[in-house]
């Protein structure tokens, strides 16, 4: 457990540095282009990420889980070659699908001549879908071979730094905000993917000589499906409020809400860092039916995450006016949004181990059902709240859904995993 927490601490430090860099990135964007462009950009990015999640077919978490199993069952270079073959096979499934979807979407956008600023951004960014999927899958492969710290460092630090540098560079040659923001982001994705490839010694000759695809491809897709459903439902939970706001409010209000959301999401960094290493532990615990170990880890992880989250909650809200003013005077209107969201994410982060335990268990279907139920609840709550109270109402709706989500997860873990004697795999 000590090793896991030390690795998680390193990953959290990376993510904390990343948080500072990402704040700098948002500051740069909002001060250069204002709330309206930032709102339109984040809306396009949300659609881009949602489509990418769907057409990755849930292979990201499945890839990490299968890579761990391959490396445990095949010691040495043999395991590494098999894990790489599985990575290439996964990318070879996902990339062409996303390329096809990107072409279709660009044709639809061109034929319908959407004039909204949101769709101008979307038209630019959709080109990078396949590259983003490759980058994301490679990150999960590295986590599976116990290079989680490398994955986090490249994805959380190098990637946003590249984005900042490229925005500054592109701004010198173009006055079009959509061109600058989207292509700086897309090129950062491509460079990050190249860095990932260079960090791992890939045996291309071995994979070229052998067939990448075999009869297990359909089994892989079937096995990854639960992760896809969970990923899509989780993303919908995260973006329902955003989509509802985009329907009722202006791009400027969307930008203000987005900045507050980005700041609040930094509270989840420690939980996501621990999840990287806790996931690998859980695969072994479930395999050996070690319920006591799972219970022990949950207790210690929850305590650590609560203390860290409480500190972040107090810091962000005590200095909320000053922090938000850095993005521009109009963003101060998001202080109440930040209060509600940080309180919700403090709860979510503290109990973050619940989702990881369910995700790696046989109860993935139950996790998806919880997510879907919470998405629908969030939607029905958010529509009237946003209509009457704007972005503050959206934050309240999100807080309600977060509390409800973790409560349902706790009930499943308590009744189905921690207090049952039979096999849990």
ZIZI-V279326 format. One record per residue. RES is the residue in one letter. D_LAST is the distance of its C-alpha to the last C-alpha in Angstrom with 2 decimals. Layout:
# ZIZI-V279326
res=RES d_last=D_LAST
res=RES d_last=D_LAST
This chain:
# ZIZI-V279326
res=X d_last=21.44
res=X d_last=25.15
res=X d_last=24.69
res=X d_last=22.22
res=X d_last=24.79
res=X d_last=27.63
res=X d_last=26.10
res=X d_last=25.35
res=X d_last=28.95
res=X d_last=30.30
res=X d_last=28.43
res=X d_last=29.68
res=X d_last=33.19
res=X d_last=32.99
res=X d_last=31.88
res=X d_last=34.69
res=X d_last=37.19
res=X d_last=35.75
res=X d_last=36.31
res=X d_last=39.93
res=X d_last=40.34
res=X d_last=38.86
res=X d_last=41.17
res=X d_last=43.96
res=X d_last=42.87
res=X d_last=42.96
res=X d_last=46.26
res=X d_last=47.69
res=X d_last=46.73
res=X d_last=47.92
res=X d_last=51.13
res=X d_last=51.95
res=X d_last=51.08
res=X d_last=50.68
res=X d_last=48.28
res=X d_last=48.93
res=X d_last=47.91
res=X d_last=44.90
res=X d_last=43.78
res=X d_last=44.27
res=X d_last=42.52
res=X d_last=39.38
res=X d_last=39.32
res=X d_last=39.53
res=X d_last=36.88
res=X d_last=34.48
res=X d_last=35.06
res=X d_last=34.71
res=X d_last=31.34
res=X d_last=30.08
res=X d_last=31.10
res=X d_last=29.64
res=X d_last=26.22
res=X d_last=26.38
res=X d_last=27.54
res=X d_last=25.11
res=X d_last=22.66
res=X d_last=19.79
res=X d_last=20.02
res=X d_last=20.55
res=X d_last=17.08
res=X d_last=15.62
res=X d_last=18.29
res=X d_last=17.42
res=X d_last=13.74
res=X d_last=14.98
res=X d_last=17.89
res=X d_last=15.95
res=X d_last=14.09
res=X d_last=17.55
res=X d_last=19.37
res=X d_last=17.14
res=X d_last=17.39
res=X d_last=21.07
res=X d_last=23.25
res=X d_last=26.48
res=X d_last=28.31
res=X d_last=26.45
res=X d_last=23.20
res=X d_last=25.35
res=X d_last=27.05
res=X d_last=23.92
res=X d_last=22.52
res=X d_last=25.95
res=X d_last=26.11
res=X d_last=22.91
res=X d_last=24.54
res=X d_last=27.79
res=X d_last=26.22
res=X d_last=24.50
res=X d_last=27.82
res=X d_last=29.73
res=X d_last=27.83
res=X d_last=28.10
res=X d_last=31.60
res=X d_last=33.66
res=X d_last=32.07
res=X d_last=32.93
res=X d_last=36.35
res=X d_last=37.06
res=X d_last=36.00
res=X d_last=38.16
res=X d_last=41.17
res=X d_last=40.86
res=X d_last=40.60
res=X d_last=43.59
res=X d_last=45.59
res=X d_last=44.80
res=X d_last=45.86
res=X d_last=49.00
res=X d_last=50.06
res=X d_last=49.66
res=X d_last=51.40
res=X d_last=49.43
res=X d_last=51.64
res=X d_last=49.24
res=X d_last=48.59
res=X d_last=44.83
res=X d_last=44.99
res=X d_last=47.23
res=X d_last=44.49
res=X d_last=41.85
res=X d_last=44.11
res=X d_last=44.32
res=X d_last=40.72
res=X d_last=39.03
res=X d_last=40.42
res=X d_last=37.95
res=X d_last=34.71
res=X d_last=33.77
res=X d_last=34.62
res=X d_last=32.52
res=X d_last=29.44
res=X d_last=30.08
res=X d_last=30.45
res=X d_last=27.27
res=X d_last=25.11
res=X d_last=26.79
res=X d_last=25.98
res=X d_last=22.21
res=X d_last=22.65
res=X d_last=24.48
res=X d_last=21.76
res=X d_last=19.33
res=X d_last=21.94
res=X d_last=22.44
res=X d_last=25.55
res=X d_last=24.47
res=X d_last=27.83
res=X d_last=29.74
res=X d_last=27.90
res=X d_last=28.71
res=X d_last=32.25
res=X d_last=33.17
res=X d_last=31.59
res=X d_last=32.65
res=X d_last=35.99
res=X d_last=37.49
res=X d_last=36.66
res=X d_last=38.41
res=X d_last=41.27
res=X d_last=41.87
res=X d_last=41.89
res=X d_last=44.51
res=X d_last=46.71
res=X d_last=46.63
res=X d_last=47.53
res=X d_last=50.53
res=X d_last=51.46
res=X d_last=51.17
res=X d_last=53.02
res=X d_last=55.99
res=X d_last=56.23
res=X d_last=55.22
res=X d_last=55.90
res=X d_last=53.35
res=X d_last=50.43
res=X d_last=48.03
res=X d_last=48.92
res=X d_last=48.58
res=X d_last=45.28
res=X d_last=43.41
res=X d_last=44.62
res=X d_last=44.18
res=X d_last=40.53
res=X d_last=40.06
res=X d_last=41.79
res=X d_last=39.68
res=X d_last=36.55
res=X d_last=38.10
res=X d_last=39.23
res=X d_last=35.85
res=X d_last=34.21
res=X d_last=36.89
res=X d_last=36.21
res=X d_last=32.49
res=X d_last=33.54
res=X d_last=36.07
res=X d_last=33.66
res=X d_last=31.61
res=X d_last=33.36
res=X d_last=32.52
res=X d_last=33.28
res=X d_last=34.85
res=X d_last=36.73
res=X d_last=33.68
res=X d_last=32.07
res=X d_last=35.41
res=X d_last=35.92
res=X d_last=32.50
res=X d_last=31.18
res=X d_last=28.96
res=X d_last=27.73
res=X d_last=26.30
res=X d_last=24.54
res=X d_last=21.17
res=X d_last=22.69
res=X d_last=21.85
res=X d_last=18.23
res=X d_last=18.17
res=X d_last=19.85
res=X d_last=17.53
res=X d_last=14.41
res=X d_last=16.41
res=X d_last=17.61
res=X d_last=15.16
res=X d_last=16.19
res=X d_last=19.75
res=X d_last=19.73
res=X d_last=18.44
res=X d_last=20.98
res=X d_last=23.79
res=X d_last=23.25
res=X d_last=23.09
res=X d_last=26.25
res=X d_last=27.93
res=X d_last=27.26
res=X d_last=28.94
res=X d_last=31.82
res=X d_last=32.70
res=X d_last=35.29
res=X d_last=36.70
res=X d_last=37.21
res=X d_last=38.82
res=X d_last=41.15
res=X d_last=42.15
res=X d_last=43.29
res=X d_last=45.37
res=X d_last=46.43
res=X d_last=48.21
res=X d_last=46.82
res=X d_last=48.30
res=X d_last=46.31
res=X d_last=43.23
res=X d_last=44.04
res=X d_last=44.55
res=X d_last=41.26
res=X d_last=39.48
res=X d_last=40.94
res=X d_last=39.83
res=X d_last=36.31
res=X d_last=36.22
res=X d_last=37.41
res=X d_last=34.88
res=X d_last=31.97
res=X d_last=32.88
res=X d_last=31.32
res=X d_last=27.84
res=X d_last=28.45
res=X d_last=27.21
res=X d_last=23.91
res=X d_last=23.41
res=X d_last=24.43
res=X d_last=21.88
res=X d_last=19.09
res=X d_last=19.98
res=X d_last=19.17
res=X d_last=16.55
res=X d_last=14.33
res=X d_last=14.63
res=X d_last=13.89
res=X d_last=10.66
res=X d_last=9.41
res=X d_last=10.37
res=X d_last=9.30
res=X d_last=5.55
res=X d_last=6.41
res=X d_last=8.61
res=X d_last=7.11
res=X d_last=10.25
res=X d_last=10.67
res=X d_last=14.39
res=X d_last=14.48
res=X d_last=12.86
res=X d_last=15.46
res=X d_last=18.19
res=X d_last=17.72
res=X d_last=17.77
res=X d_last=21.00
res=X d_last=22.78
res=X d_last=21.92
res=X d_last=23.08
res=X d_last=26.31
res=X d_last=27.15
res=X d_last=26.58
res=X d_last=28.65
res=X d_last=31.56
res=X d_last=31.64
res=X d_last=31.38
res=X d_last=34.12
res=X d_last=36.42
res=X d_last=35.93
res=X d_last=36.51
res=X d_last=39.76
res=X d_last=40.96
res=X d_last=40.50
res=X d_last=42.20
res=X d_last=45.00
res=X d_last=46.08
res=X d_last=45.02
res=X d_last=48.58
res=X d_last=49.45
res=X d_last=46.20
res=X d_last=46.49
res=X d_last=50.21
res=X d_last=49.50
res=X d_last=48.23
res=X d_last=51.41
res=X d_last=53.14
res=X d_last=51.56
res=X d_last=48.07
res=X d_last=49.04
res=X d_last=48.51
res=X d_last=44.76
res=X d_last=44.85
res=X d_last=43.70
res=X d_last=40.95
res=X d_last=39.82
res=X d_last=39.84
res=X d_last=37.61
res=X d_last=35.17
res=X d_last=34.90
res=X d_last=34.26
res=X d_last=31.45
res=X d_last=29.93
res=X d_last=30.37
res=X d_last=28.05
res=X d_last=25.61
res=X d_last=25.68
res=X d_last=25.42
res=X d_last=22.19
res=X d_last=20.90
res=X d_last=17.81
res=X d_last=16.46
res=X d_last=16.23
res=X d_last=14.63
res=X d_last=11.78
res=X d_last=11.26
res=X d_last=11.99
res=X d_last=9.30
res=X d_last=6.50
res=X d_last=5.91
res=X d_last=9.29
res=X d_last=11.44
res=X d_last=13.58
res=X d_last=14.39
res=X d_last=15.36
res=X d_last=17.59
res=X d_last=19.10
res=X d_last=19.94
res=X d_last=21.48
res=X d_last=23.46
res=X d_last=24.75
res=X d_last=25.79
res=X d_last=27.49
res=X d_last=29.55
res=X d_last=30.39
res=X d_last=31.40
res=X d_last=33.56
res=X d_last=35.38
res=X d_last=35.94
res=X d_last=37.08
res=X d_last=39.65
res=X d_last=42.01
res=X d_last=41.41
res=X d_last=42.27
res=X d_last=45.15
res=X d_last=46.76
res=X d_last=45.72
res=X d_last=44.97
res=X d_last=42.66
res=X d_last=42.54
res=X d_last=41.17
res=X d_last=38.43
res=X d_last=37.39
res=X d_last=37.31
res=X d_last=35.17
res=X d_last=32.67
res=X d_last=32.60
res=X d_last=31.91
res=X d_last=29.01
res=X d_last=27.39
res=X d_last=27.63
res=X d_last=26.32
res=X d_last=23.32
res=X d_last=22.18
res=X d_last=22.88
res=X d_last=20.61
res=X d_last=17.73
res=X d_last=18.41
res=X d_last=18.39
res=X d_last=14.90
res=X d_last=13.52
res=X d_last=15.80
res=X d_last=15.10
res=X d_last=11.42
res=X d_last=9.86
res=X d_last=12.78
res=X d_last=14.32
res=X d_last=12.06
res=X d_last=11.85
res=X d_last=9.34
res=X d_last=5.86
res=X d_last=3.79
res=X d_last=0.00
